[in-house]
Amino acid sequence: MRLIVNGKLRELDEDDHGAIPLPEMLKRFEIDPRLVAVAINGDVIPKHDFAAARVHEGDAVEIVRMVGGGA
């Protein structure tokens, strides 16, 4: 499966339904879901919906990592 992740083409093996659950995609990219916000095709996915969200061929996924700091 080909995806656009943060503006870059990425490839993943998909499951047998032509899609992959969002948590599985994050796991494959070694991303802790507790520390990111995710949008699929411009739609922000609330954390409580991560488990039900699926990523499909050609989707554009934006992953924003939370960073602490400040003055």
Secondary structure, DSSP 8 states (H G I E B T S, - for coil): -EEEETTEEEE----TTSEEEHHHHHHHTT--GGGEEEEETTEEE-GGGGGG-EEETT-EEEEEE------
